[in-house]
């Protein structure tokens, strides 16, 4: 099937590449000329495991192309996916100007029936507004359908999640576009849930908010573990073995971040407020998340006393492993707090350093993780990259002023670290 994806961010580019991989003919559109030129030349604007190979393979096969022209994408496609940013506004609500602008442009290009699919994360009732906008600006007066098809991709695992999804949610106003959407997703062999438009939009925000709640819950439990000498990892394991709870998103740490959870949580709180409900539970999730960072910084200051002129090595800058995304990264926030206290930072991340330099220019960037500890008063683990578990701990201990580690992701075993001669502080253990 001929598909158009408008927006080549983490969602749009991965979706387009995976659709092409299963045989669809995909045109990806972006108004960023430099990004499109980079993609056309074989470059990649983001890091996502497996994505570069998928893009190159399908471009070579002629199933995937890139353009700056919405008109070109709409003309050659039956189904048009909107995957543009929906950034937060200062009050926590969602900026829908990109969605509205694209809807107007699609409407202006349409000369035949189209299925317009909202893939971006949007507040409930956005689909209704998209449909209203297209009706208003479609000069050709052709028929169309608007569908909500929320994404459930995890950065760092996006290709895997799209190729092997838990479920496909399709929100519609009429049954007409359902067969088309089923045909698109048939190769992925996943359960398909057909709902009304508003329910599909609520499913996305409700899902992300619940996952954020799980993270804040286990972080709150980590406080009780530290107060009693319990081990939060053992508590999480015992909880997670209950199939009603599940093990995922029960990893205590320095809090959640990234471009989705904080934004979606704030947006859902604002959506509820606009609908007349005070979602106090989610406000508490936000508070716990913020306080978790406060507690971790306090561990550092309580141990090192004065941070001014101390050299601290930080491993991890991306908001999570397997991505180069530093948007709303807890690791970046932690670095900023340490710098504000007068610390000098030596930092490393396997993939995120190029993007981190733009938002954290004061730090010293180290290419080899085993060189970070040189002359440091302490080491901090800020992102859960698997490779950090292979850190040469003996070498680090030798080259540091004193072997102190603050492990914000619980990558190492406390007893083993003590045996190796480290002052070791983690979360909830």
Secondary structure, 3 states (H helix, E strand, C coil): CEEEEECCCHHHHHHHHHHHHCCCEEEEECCCHHHHHHHHCCCCCCCECCHHHHHHHHHHCCCEEEECCHHHHHHCCCEEEECCCCCECCCCCECCHHHHHHHHHHHHHCCCCEEEEECCCCCCCHHHHHHHHHHHHCCCCCCEEEEECCCCCCCCCHHHHHHCCCEEEEEECCHHHHHHHHHHHHHHCCEEEEEEHHHHHHHHHHHHHHHHHHHHHHHHHHHHHHHHCCCHHHHHHHHHCCCCCCCCCCCCCCCCCCCCHHHHHHHHHHHHHHCCCCCHHHHHHHHHHHHHHHHHHHHHHHHHCCCCCCEEEEECCCCCCCECCCCCCHHHHHHHHHHHCCCEEEEECCCCHHHHHHHCCCCEECCCHHHCCCCCCEEEECCCCHHHHHCCHHHHHHHCCCCEEEECCCCCCHHHHHHCCCEEECCCC
